[in-house]
């Protein structure tokens, strides 16, 4: 999100916290299908997220 000084780190784990839901060692770039879907959502809704986090 260009121009946004606000950032966060996000990870998603299974219910017992033992497996990163974004990781898949056999997938291209090591990114699971769930990770790809999440990343697409962040990119798709980036302008709306920026609108509520950027100060003017």
N, C-alpha and C positions, 0 to 999 in steps of 0.2 A: 504494500500500500504506500505508494509514493507520497512523500511529504509528511508521513505520520511518524512522530517520535515515539509514540506509544507502541509497544510490541509485547507479545506474550509468547510463551513456550507452551505447546500443547502436546500431550501424549495420552493415548487411550490404551488401557490394559483390560485383560479379561477380569472376570468377577473376583478371582482370588489374588490378582495382582502379579501373576507369575509370567504372563505372556503379553508382550507389546502387540496390540491389535493392528498397528500400522506396519509391522515388520513381516516380511516373507522372504526368506533367504533364496528361494527358488524363483522368485518373480523378478522381472526386469527392474533394475534400480533398487531392488530389495523392498519394494513398496507393495503391500497387500491390496486386495480389491477394496477392502474397507478404508484403507489409507488413501487410495485414489479417489474414492467417493468423497471422503472428508476434504481432501485437497481441492477437488472440483467445487465443492460447496463454498469453501473459503474464497476461491477465485471468483466464483459466480456472484457472491454477495459482498465482495470486497468494497465496492463503492458505497454500499449502504453501511457497512461496518465503519468505513472511514468517515462517513458523514456524522456519526455519533461520537467519534473519538478525536477528530481534528479540531483544535481551537483556532478561531479566527482572530 
